[in-house]
Amino acid sequence: MSAQPVHGGTADQPRVFRTIGGISNALRGSRRARFFAELLEAHQGPELDGVLNAWWGRAMLDTDPDRDRIRAAAEAGNLPITSMDDVFRRRRERGLR
């Protein structure tokens, strides 16, 4: 099983590069300043890796083309939901555990 990007990006050309520059360019508004504040406080190694990983995820959300539509649906209470039973059923149907 492999994960495929839903909106843009490929393994060769991701929507957001997992670099300091890629992440900072993708973040919206004051989130960029918070990213740099955490980045400057992090020690090289696992702590710095953790900051980059966390903020890369946020940058991916900030660049999602459906972000505003999904947020509006969530705030309006119209966001489609799926139960874990449905998730497990679909996985079984696909032969996954």
HELIX and SHEET records of a PDB file:
HELIX    1   1 ILE A   20  ALA A   26  1                                   7    
HELIX    2   2 ARG A   31  GLU A   41  1                                  11    
HELIX    3   3 PRO A   46  ASP A   62  1                                  17    
HELIX    4   4 ARG A   67  ALA A   76  1                                  10    
HELIX    5   5 MET A   84  GLU A   93  1                                  10    
END                                                                             
